[in-house]
Amino acid sequence: MNFRRVTTVLGAAAAAILLSVAVPASAQAAEGTLTIDATTYQDPADGCLNVGGPPAPRHFVANDTGVPVLLYPGTDCQGRPDRLVLPGDGDFTRFESVRVGLPD
């Protein structure tokens, strides 16, 4: 190997290490499934999910992830949550948005 090739390889390795340390991690995903009505989310990212579709009197949620989810009466997880659904639990109630994981 010549000197130029060695410095190129070392430079690329150093850049990869710096990027992996300097770039903040994206939202964490909850491992498992979250089912809302007839839609199942595999390893859903932490954050807010709007139920979507026409407003319904009640929706079904099954939390088979490793984190709690919060149910909100309005869209975009605004205001106070109405319910907490623990991992392995479910509910059939009125809600329009779901927060995966607990807010900061």
N, C-alpha and C positions, 0 to 999 in steps of 0.2 A: 504494500500500500504506500502511495506517495503522500507527502506532507499535505498537499491540497485536499486530497480525499479524506484524510484523517480529520482535518479541521472542519470540513463540510459535515461529516458525520457527527462530530462532537458539537458543532454549532446547532445542528438540527435537534440533537438530543437535549441540549440545554434549552432551546426554545420550547420544546414540548413540555419539559419539566416546569418552566416558568409559566406557561399557559395553564397547566393543570393546577398550579398553586394560585395564580393571580385571578382567574375567572371564577366568580362565585358560583356555587352549585345552583342548579335550577330547582324548581319546586320539587319536593320529595313526593314520591308516589306511595300511596298506601298499598300494601301487598294484600291481594285477595280480590273479591268482587263486591261491588255495590250495585244493588238492583233497585231501580226506581220504576214502578209500574212494569212495563214490558221491556225496559232497556237495562241491560247489564253492562257495567263499566268494569273492565279488568284492570287492576292496579291503578285506580283513579288518582290523579295528582291532587295534592293538598290544594284547597281553594273552594270556590263557590261554583255550584252547578244549578242552573235554573231548570225547573221541571219542564217548561215549555208546553206547547199545545194549548187547547182551550182550558180555562179554569175548571177544575173538577171539585166536587164537594170534598173528596178525600183521595189521597194517593197512598200507594203501598211502597214501603222501603224495607229492604233487607240488607243489613250491614254485615257482610262476611269478610271485612278487612280487619286489620289489627289496630285500627284507630277509631275513636268515637266520631260520630257525625252529628251535626246540629241541624234541626229543621226550622226554617223560617217561614212566617206567614206571607211575606212579600217576596218580590224578586230581588236578585243581586245580594242576597244575605244581609239586607239592611235591617236595622232595628234589633230588637231582642229576639233570640230564638225561642220557639215554643216548646221544643222537645230536644232531649239528648238521647241518641240511640247508640248504645254501647256495642262493641264488637260482638258478633254472634247473635245480635238481637234484631228485631224488626218492629214495624209499626204500620198501622193503617189509619191515617189521620189527615187533617187538612194542613198542607204546606205548599209553597211555591218555589222554594229554593233550599239547597242543602250545602252546608259547609263540611268538607272532608277535613278531618283534623280540627284541633282547637285553634282559635285565633290567637295571634301573638299578644 
